[in-house]
């Protein structure tokens, strides 16, 4: 098997973002490579399976695919019309079922297509290659047989998932140990993580969270505790094969990979995150990145539903996604004010409102009056509507008070007394928000849920036995014992000697928005990894680092890089939180990722850092990698088995011990 040379190496050439590299490999290295000068067929058919079609859809648009000569996209497992005059491109997983399907298409006297270009998404075993070679009628019809080694889903310019939605259940659930699903899940996950590194031509130092029992001899070793160790070993084995088989693959370490699991930070998936992106997905019942809203019909007499995607192609979304919701709302107001100030027709419509705020319908009227600005106003009105809806939900659900108590619990400014008082006095708080409060409390005070204590608290919160499953599994995931080694990377207690029972240390920050104190623990882990301070006993390395990195002309040695101090974010103490902040603040933590700047900025960056979270990542963690990329001047890529919003994560926690239930049976 061969993998054609690519410009996507991390060393030299124009640097591109992770998602851009994924897109370019699919479009140019795969699709464009099938163009033959003397071919009778100009257009081709692209055939994919259920996994590879998702891989393609996360990185490319249909217009991109069409531009590369694809006129039809087909499902490998659906009945297809014979097109003997056209060539076909197969982008498929290397499974026996897929290969058998491919051979059925192309064998015999009447193949479905003229010629087949076959690209496997991950390494193909020798048995399947032999199976293909055995069919003498198929071999002359094969134009290419290659391993793309691209089997991940690029959900962001700096993020990917391996599409293991059931990872918590299959790897950490009650019946996980000894299960066939346990090994199958880990193996597929390892393959997909390894293909990320293959695509970027990166060979990492593979670090992982050590089993807790290796730090505390009094603890028993369990299979779920060994999950990061096992995944790291499997990824390492695939990378070793890549070193021997992929042309130009680095032979020495070029980057860092840190593998952890969800137990390192159980609070991040539950707590209310106050950024625009997180609030959209948490509060607005979105379908993935799809937002549905009502707009006036063309006649203007009725309304119709319209679906929009909140993604990177929307410049306003790109600017605001990591901003605090109050900041996003303020910026949108400024944009609207500036637009009205600069456009006379807009001023006329605005003045007709007697100085009142413009509604979505007013904005639609403005579009009709100013057709040359229709796209700009459409996008602006969309985000004004979304931010307004979020702020209404915040008010209606009393989320500021809920969020304040959540963060006070995390930082040790509140405890059992404050929680009980809140539950007694705030009877109108929704069931879901009370459950999330209880889960945060359980992760901080697991001992409070032993025996009847937990039942009494749940009764006070008026939560069901179904909800108790989620709380107990939250404790189970992190290990409900409190005998963890002091200073351990897994302990939720940073400083046991502190008077406050805090699970986060206050961090100096220029951020002054209210409820912006919370940060995911991967922020500390990434910074420690970057400056060489990540403890090796808690996060061992699969490989002994080589003295220098591959491509020393462009990269310094690993020791030199790690010795570089991380610049202090702020030497001042955290100011009093308010909903307003100075507009001229530039702390390196702006909402815009450095990756949206020119490619010259990317070339100046240090070695990449990959962090992979088994059991689901959060939008707050995605925000962290955007920000730290700018702060540390290193492209940081977050990977996970899935990207979960709080309701999804709670459902998955319940399924860890309720395998007889379906997703439809569980209420969030």
LOBA-326571 format. One record per residue (C-alpha): residue number from 1; x, y, z. Coordinates in steps of 0.25 Angstrom, whole numbers, plus 5000, padded with zeros to 4 digits. Example, Ala and Ser with C-alpha at 12.3 -4.5 7.8 and 13.67 -1.06 7.14 Angstrom:
REM LOBA-326571
1/5049/4982/5031 .
2/5055/4996/5029 .
This chain:
REM LOBA-326571
1/5000/5000/5000 .
2/5005/5014/4997 .
3/5001/5028/5002 .
4/5005/5038/4992 .
5/5013/5050/4996 .
6/5006/5062/5001 .
7/5009/5076/5004 .
8/5003/5075/5018 .
9/5016/5072/5026 .
10/5017/5080/5038 .
11/5031/5084/5034 .
12/5033/5093/5023 .
13/5023/5099/5012 .
14/5011/5107/5015 .
15/5005/5104/5028 .
16/4990/5101/5028 .
17/4981/5098/5039 .
18/4977/5084/5043 .
19/4964/5084/5036 .
20/4970/5091/5023 .
21/4980/5079/5022 .
22/4969/5069/5024 .
23/4961/5076/5013 .
24/4973/5077/5004 .
25/4976/5063/5005 .
26/4962/5058/5002 .
27/4961/5067/4990 .
28/4975/5067/4984 .
29/4982/5055/4989 .
30/4970/5046/4987 .
31/4960/5052/4977 .
32/4969/5060/4968 .
33/4979/5049/4967 .
34/4969/5040/4959 .
35/4969/5050/4947 .
36/4975/5043/4935 .
37/4979/5051/4923 .
38/4975/5041/4913 .
39/4963/5036/4920 .
40/4950/5035/4912 .
41/4942/5039/4925 .
42/4942/5053/4930 .
43/4932/5051/4942 .
44/4933/5041/4953 .
45/4925/5034/4963 .
46/4929/5035/4978 .
47/4925/5023/4986 .
48/4926/5023/5001 .
49/4922/5015/5014 .
50/4914/5021/5026 .
51/4927/5025/5033 .
52/4935/5031/5021 .
53/4923/5039/5016 .
54/4923/5046/5030 .
55/4939/5048/5029 .
56/4936/5055/5016 .
57/4925/5063/5020 .
58/4932/5069/5032 .
59/4944/5074/5023 .
60/4938/5077/5009 .
61/4925/5083/5003 .
62/4918/5077/4992 .
63/4923/5088/4983 .
64/4937/5085/4986 .
65/4935/5070/4982 .
66/4928/5074/4969 .
67/4939/5083/4965 .
68/4949/5071/4966 .
69/4940/5064/4955 .
70/4930/5056/4964 .
71/4916/5057/4958 .
72/4910/5046/4967 .
73/4912/5042/4981 .
74/4907/5028/4985 .
75/4905/5019/4997 .
76/4913/5006/4996 .
77/4902/4998/5002 .
78/4890/5003/4994 .
79/4886/4997/4980 .
80/4893/5006/4969 .
81/4890/5008/4955 .
82/4901/5002/4946 .
83/4910/5013/4939 .
84/4920/5005/4931 .
85/4925/5017/4923 .
86/4929/5025/4936 .
87/4941/5023/4946 .
88/4938/5021/4961 .
89/4945/5026/4973 .
90/4944/5017/4985 .
91/4947/5023/4999 .
92/4944/5012/5009 .
93/4948/5006/5022 .
94/4957/4994/5020 .
95/4947/4983/5025 .
96/4944/4970/5019 .
97/4929/4974/5016 .
98/4933/4986/5009 .
99/4944/4979/5000 .
100/4934/4968/4997 .
101/4924/4979/4992 .
102/4935/4986/4984 .
103/4938/4972/4977 .
104/4924/4970/4974 .
105/4923/4983/4967 .
106/4935/4982/4959 .
107/4936/4967/4956 .
108/4931/4958/4944 .
109/4927/4962/4930 .
110/4918/4974/4934 .
111/4924/4983/4944 .
112/4917/4995/4950 .
113/4928/5004/4946 .
114/4939/5005/4935 .
115/4950/5007/4945 .
116/4952/5007/4960 .
117/4961/5016/4969 .
118/4961/5010/4983 .
119/4965/5018/4995 .
120/4964/5012/5009 .
121/4962/5021/5021 .
122/4972/5013/5030 .
123/4982/5002/5028 .
124/4977/4990/5021 .
125/4982/4976/5025 .
126/4989/4966/5016 .
127/4977/4957/5015 .
128/4968/4967/5009 .
129/4979/4971/4999 .
130/4980/4956/4995 .
131/4965/4955/4994 .
132/4966/4966/4984 .
133/4977/4960/4976 .
134/4970/4947/4975 .
135/4960/4953/4965 .
136/4967/4953/4952 .
137/4955/4960/4945 .
138/4956/4972/4955 .
139/4971/4975/4955 .
140/4972/4981/4941 .
141/4960/4990/4945 .
142/4967/4996/4957 .
143/4973/5010/4955 .
144/4979/5012/4969 .
145/4979/5004/4982 .
146/4984/5013/4993 .
147/4983/5016/5008 .
148/4978/5030/5011 .
149/4980/5028/5026 .
150/4969/5038/5029 .
151/4958/5033/5037 .
152/4954/5044/5047 .
153/4943/5055/5047 .
154/4949/5069/5047 .
155/4938/5077/5055 .
156/4947/5089/5056 .
157/4959/5096/5051 .
158/4966/5090/5063 .
159/4957/5079/5067 .
160/4953/5065/5063 .
161/4945/5053/5068 .
162/4946/5038/5066 .
163/4931/5036/5066 .
164/4930/5027/5078 .
165/4917/5032/5084 .
166/4916/5020/5094 .
167/4931/5021/5099 .
168/4926/5024/5113 .
169/4917/5012/5113 .
170/4927/5002/5106 .
171/4940/5006/5113 .
172/4935/5011/5127 .
173/4921/5004/5129 .
174/4918/4993/5139 .
175/4919/4982/5129 .
176/4931/4988/5121 .
177/4942/4979/5127 .
178/4944/4966/5118 .
179/4934/4971/5108 .
180/4937/4970/5093 .
181/4932/4984/5091 .
182/4943/4989/5101 .
183/4954/4984/5092 .
184/4947/4987/5079 .
185/4944/5002/5083 .
186/4959/5004/5088 .
187/4965/4998/5075 .
188/4956/5006/5066 .
189/4959/5019/5074 .
190/4974/5016/5073 .
191/4973/5015/5058 .
192/4966/5028/5056 .
193/4975/5036/5066 .
194/4987/5030/5058 .
195/4981/5034/5045 .
196/4981/5049/5050 .
197/4996/5048/5052 .
198/4998/5041/5039 .
199/4990/5052/5031 .
200/4999/5063/5038 .
201/5012/5055/5036 .
202/5014/5056/5051 .
203/5021/5046/5060 .
204/5018/5050/5075 .
205/5023/5047/5089 .
206/5012/5039/5094 .
207/5008/5043/5108 .
208/4996/5038/5116 .
209/4989/5038/5129 .
210/4995/5027/5137 .
211/4986/5017/5145 .
212/4983/5022/5158 .
213/4988/5009/5165 .
214/5002/5012/5160 .
215/5002/5024/5169 .
216/4995/5018/5180 .
217/4998/5004/5184 .
218/4985/5003/5192 .
219/4976/5004/5180 .
220/4972/4992/5172 .
221/4975/4993/5157 .
222/4963/4992/5148 .
223/4961/4991/5133 .
224/4954/5005/5133 .
225/4966/5011/5140 .
226/4975/5006/5129 .
227/4968/5011/5118 .
228/4977/5023/5115 .
229/4989/5014/5116 .
230/4983/5003/5107 .
231/4979/5014/5096 .
232/4993/5020/5097 .
233/5000/5007/5094 .
234/4990/5004/5083 .
235/4993/5017/5076 .
236/5008/5015/5078 .
237/5007/5002/5071 .
238/5000/5008/5059 .
239/5010/5020/5058 .
240/5022/5010/5059 .
241/5016/5003/5046 .
242/5014/5017/5039 .
243/5029/5020/5042 .
244/5032/5008/5034 .
245/5022/5009/5022 .
246/5018/5023/5020 .
247/5028/5031/5011 .
248/5034/5043/5017 .
249/5028/5040/5031 .
250/5036/5046/5042 .
251/5046/5036/5049 .
252/5047/5045/5061 .
253/5038/5052/5070 .
254/5031/5065/5064 .
255/5020/5068/5074 .
256/5013/5064/5087 .
257/5001/5055/5089 .
258/4994/5055/5102 .
259/4983/5044/5105 .
260/4974/5046/5117 .
261/4960/5041/5120 .
262/4948/5048/5125 .
263/4951/5045/5140 .
264/4961/5056/5140 .
265/4950/5067/5140 .
266/4936/5062/5142 .
267/4931/5077/5144 .
268/4934/5082/5131 .
269/4923/5074/5123 .
270/4912/5078/5134 .
271/4915/5093/5138 .
272/4908/5104/5130 .
273/4919/5110/5121 .
274/4916/5125/5118 .
275/4922/5126/5104 .
276/4913/5129/5092 .
277/4916/5115/5085 .
278/4913/5107/5098 .
279/4901/5115/5101 .
280/4895/5113/5087 .
281/4897/5098/5088 .
282/4893/5097/5103 .
283/4880/5105/5103 .
284/4875/5105/5089 .
285/4872/5091/5085 .
286/4881/5091/5073 .
287/4883/5079/5064 .
288/4898/5078/5063 .
289/4902/5092/5057 .
290/4888/5094/5051 .
291/4880/5105/5056 .
292/4865/5106/5052 .
293/4858/5120/5052 .
294/4846/5126/5046 .
295/4847/5137/5036 .
296/4836/5145/5028 .
297/4832/5138/5015 .
298/4834/5145/5002 .
299/4820/5151/5002 .
300/4822/5156/5016 .
301/4809/5151/5021 .
302/4813/5138/5028 .
303/4826/5132/5034 .
304/4834/5120/5029 .
305/4845/5112/5036 .
306/4859/5113/5031 .
307/4871/5105/5035 .
308/4885/5111/5036 .
309/4898/5105/5040 .
310/4907/5112/5051 .
311/4920/5109/5045 .
312/4934/5115/5041 .
313/4928/5120/5028 .
314/4920/5131/5036 .
315/4930/5142/5040 .
316/4921/5147/5051 .
317/4920/5133/5057 .
318/4935/5131/5056 .
319/4937/5145/5063 .
320/4927/5142/5074 .
321/4927/5127/5077 .
322/4937/5128/5089 .
323/4933/5141/5094 .
324/4925/5142/5107 .
325/4910/5143/5104 .
326/4910/5157/5110 .
327/4922/5161/5102 .
328/4915/5155/5089 .
329/4902/5163/5092 .
330/4910/5176/5093 .
331/4918/5174/5081 .
332/4905/5171/5073 .
333/4899/5183/5078 .
334/4911/5191/5074 .
335/4911/5185/5060 .
336/4896/5188/5058 .
337/4898/5203/5063 .
338/4910/5205/5053 .
339/4902/5199/5042 .
340/4891/5208/5044 .
341/4900/5220/5046 .
342/4907/5218/5033 .
343/4894/5215/5025 .
344/4883/5226/5023 .
345/4872/5216/5019 .
346/4875/5208/5031 .
347/4874/5221/5039 .
348/4860/5224/5033 .
349/4855/5210/5038 .
350/4862/5211/5051 .
351/4856/5225/5054 .
352/4842/5220/5050 .
353/4843/5211/5063 .
354/4845/5224/5072 .
355/4858/5220/5076 .
356/4854/5206/5080 .
357/4862/5193/5077 .
358/4860/5187/5064 .
359/4853/5174/5063 .
360/4856/5162/5054 .
361/4844/5167/5045 .
362/4850/5181/5045 .
363/4863/5175/5040 .
364/4856/5167/5029 .
365/4849/5180/5024 .
366/4863/5187/5024 .
367/4868/5175/5015 .
368/4858/5179/5005 .
369/4861/5194/5006 .
370/4876/5191/5005 .
371/4878/5179/4995 .
372/4893/5181/4994 .
373/4895/5179/5009 .
374/4885/5167/5009 .
375/4895/5156/5013 .
376/4902/5165/5023 .
377/4888/5169/5030 .
378/4884/5154/5029 .
379/4895/5149/5037 .
380/4895/5161/5047 .
381/4880/5159/5049 .
382/4882/5144/5051 .
383/4892/5146/5062 .
384/4884/5157/5068 .
385/4872/5148/5069 .
386/4880/5136/5075 .
387/4887/5145/5086 .
388/4873/5151/5089 .
389/4867/5137/5091 .
390/4879/5132/5099 .
391/4878/5145/5109 .
392/4863/5142/5110 .
393/4866/5128/5114 .
394/4876/5132/5124 .
395/4866/5142/5131 .
396/4854/5132/5130 .
397/4862/5120/5136 .
398/4870/5129/5146 .
399/4883/5124/5141 .
400/4891/5135/5147 .
401/4888/5130/5161 .
402/4890/5116/5157 .
403/4903/5119/5150 .
404/4908/5127/5162 .
405/4905/5115/5171 .
406/4912/5105/5162 .
407/4925/5114/5161 .
408/4924/5117/5176 .
409/4924/5102/5179 .
410/4935/5099/5169 .
411/4944/5110/5175 .
412/4941/5107/5190 .
413/4933/5119/5192 .
414/4920/5111/5195 .
415/4917/5097/5201 .
416/4906/5089/5207 .
417/4899/5100/5214 .
418/4898/5109/5202 .
419/4893/5097/5193 .
420/4882/5093/5203 .
421/4878/5108/5205 .
422/4877/5109/5189 .
423/4869/5097/5187 .
424/4859/5101/5198 .
425/4857/5115/5194 .
426/4858/5113/5178 .
427/4847/5104/5176 .
428/4845/5109/5162 .
429/4858/5104/5157 .
430/4857/5094/5146 .
431/4859/5079/5149 .
432/4871/5079/5139 .
433/4878/5090/5146 .
434/4876/5084/5160 .
435/4882/5071/5154 .
436/4894/5078/5149 .
437/4896/5085/5162 .
438/4895/5072/5169 .
439/4905/5065/5160 .
440/4915/5077/5162 .
441/4913/5075/5177 .
442/4915/5060/5176 .
443/4928/5061/5169 .
444/4933/5071/5180 .
445/4927/5064/5192 .
446/4926/5049/5188 .
447/4925/5045/5202 .
448/4912/5053/5204 .
449/4905/5043/5195 .
450/4909/5030/5203 .
451/4897/5023/5210 .
452/4884/5031/5212 .
453/4891/5045/5211 .
454/4890/5044/5196 .
455/4875/5040/5196 .
456/4872/5052/5205 .
457/4879/5062/5197 .
458/4872/5056/5184 .
459/4859/5057/5191 .
460/4861/5071/5195 .
461/4864/5074/5180 .
462/4852/5067/5176 .
463/4860/5058/5167 .
464/4856/5044/5162 .
465/4863/5031/5164 .
466/4867/5032/5149 .
467/4874/5045/5152 .
468/4881/5038/5164 .
469/4887/5028/5154 .
470/4894/5040/5147 .
471/4900/5045/5160 .
472/4905/5031/5165 .
473/4911/5029/5151 .
474/4918/5042/5152 .
475/4924/5038/5165 .
476/4927/5024/5159 .
477/4934/5030/5147 .
478/4944/5038/5156 .
479/4946/5028/5167 .
480/4937/5031/5179 .
481/4948/5028/5188 .
482/4955/5039/5194 .
483/4968/5032/5197 .
484/4975/5038/5185 .
485/4990/5042/5186 .
486/4992/5056/5190 .
487/4996/5064/5177 .
488/4991/5054/5168 .
489/4987/5059/5154 .
490/4974/5051/5156 .
491/4970/5056/5169 .
492/4959/5067/5169 .
493/4965/5073/5181 .
494/4977/5082/5177 .
495/4981/5087/5191 .
496/4975/5078/5203 .
497/4981/5087/5213 .
498/4973/5099/5208 .
499/4961/5104/5217 .
500/4952/5105/5205 .
501/4948/5092/5199 .
502/4952/5096/5185 .
503/4954/5087/5173 .
504/4960/5099/5164 .
505/4970/5108/5168 .
506/4968/5123/5164 .
507/4975/5127/5152 .
508/4980/5141/5149 .
509/4972/5146/5137 .
510/4969/5159/5130 .
511/4955/5153/5128 .
512/4945/5162/5136 .
513/4932/5157/5131 .
514/4923/5151/5142 .
515/4923/5136/5143 .
516/4936/5135/5135 .
517/4944/5129/5146 .
518/4942/5114/5142 .
519/4953/5107/5133 .
520/4954/5093/5129 .
521/4966/5085/5135 .
522/4972/5082/5122 .
523/4976/5097/5121 .
524/4986/5094/5133 .
525/4990/5081/5127 .
526/4993/5087/5113 .
527/5001/5099/5119 .
528/5009/5089/5127 .
529/5012/5080/5116 .
530/5016/5092/5107 .
531/5026/5097/5117 .
532/5031/5083/5121 .
533/5025/5083/5135 .
534/5015/5071/5133 .
535/5019/5061/5144 .
536/5025/5048/5137 .
537/5020/5039/5148 .
538/5006/5043/5146 .
539/5007/5045/5131 .
540/5017/5035/5126 .
541/5023/5035/5112 .
542/5022/5023/5103 .
543/5035/5027/5096 .
544/5048/5032/5100 .
545/5049/5046/5094 .
546/5060/5047/5083 .
547/5070/5058/5085 .
548/5065/5067/5074 .
549/5052/5068/5066 .
550/5051/5064/5051 .
551/5054/5076/5043 .
552/5064/5083/5052 .
553/5066/5095/5042 .
554/5052/5099/5046 .
555/5049/5094/5059 .
556/5057/5095/5072 .
557/5060/5082/5081 .
558/5050/5077/5090 .
559/5058/5081/5102 .
560/5059/5095/5097 .
561/5044/5097/5094 .
562/5040/5091/5107 .
563/5049/5101/5114 .
564/5043/5113/5108 .
565/5035/5119/5120 .
566/5020/5122/5117 .
567/5018/5137/5118 .
568/5009/5141/5130 .
569/4995/5144/5126 .
570/4994/5155/5136 .
571/5001/5159/5149 .
572/4989/5165/5155 .
573/4979/5158/5163 .
574/4966/5155/5157 .
575/4957/5168/5157 .
576/4943/5168/5162 .
577/4934/5161/5152 .
578/4924/5170/5144 .
579/4916/5169/5132 .
580/4925/5180/5125 .
581/4939/5180/5122 .
582/4949/5190/5116 .
583/4949/5189/5101 .
584/4963/5192/5099 .
585/4967/5179/5107 .
586/4977/5171/5099 .
587/4982/5159/5107 .
588/4985/5149/5097 .
589/4971/5142/5100 .
590/4963/5149/5090 .
591/4952/5140/5084 .
592/4958/5140/5070 .
593/4968/5128/5068 .
594/4981/5131/5063 .
595/4979/5121/5052 .
596/4970/5130/5045 .
597/4982/5139/5042 .
598/4991/5138/5031 .
599/4999/5125/5028 .
600/5012/5133/5032 .
601/5007/5133/5046 .
602/5005/5118/5045 .
603/5019/5116/5040 .
604/5025/5124/5052 .
605/5018/5115/5062 .
606/5024/5104/5070 .
607/5022/5089/5070 .
608/5007/5084/5071 .
609/5001/5079/5083 .
610/4990/5068/5082 .
611/4981/5065/5094 .
612/4971/5054/5093 .
613/4960/5052/5103 .
614/4953/5038/5104 .
615/4939/5039/5108 .
616/4935/5052/5102 .
617/4940/5067/5100 .
618/4933/5079/5103 .
619/4931/5093/5096 .
620/4939/5099/5108 .
621/4951/5090/5105 .
622/4950/5094/5090 .
623/4950/5109/5094 .
624/4963/5106/5102 .
625/4970/5100/5090 .
626/4966/5112/5082 .
627/4972/5122/5093 .
628/4984/5114/5097 .
629/4988/5113/5082 .
630/4990/5128/5082 .
631/4995/5129/5096 .
632/5006/5118/5095 .
633/5009/5121/5080 .
634/5007/5106/5077 .
635/4995/5100/5069 .
636/4987/5091/5079 .
637/4978/5081/5074 .
638/4967/5075/5083 .
639/4962/5061/5080 .
640/4951/5052/5087 .
641/4942/5041/5085 .
642/4931/5051/5084 .
643/4927/5065/5086 .
644/4916/5066/5097 .
645/4907/5077/5102 .
646/4902/5075/5116 .
647/4889/5068/5113 .
648/4896/5058/5104 .
649/4907/5055/5115 .
650/4896/5053/5125 .
651/4889/5043/5117 .
652/4902/5036/5114 .
653/4905/5035/5129 .
654/4892/5029/5131 .
655/4894/5018/5121 .
656/4907/5014/5128 .
657/4899/5005/5137 .
658/4885/5005/5130 .
659/4889/4997/5117 .
660/4875/4992/5116 .
661/4870/5006/5114 .
662/4870/5013/5101 .
663/4873/5028/5099 .
664/4858/5030/5097 .
665/4855/5024/5111 .
666/4863/5035/5118 .
667/4859/5049/5121 .
668/4868/5060/5122 .
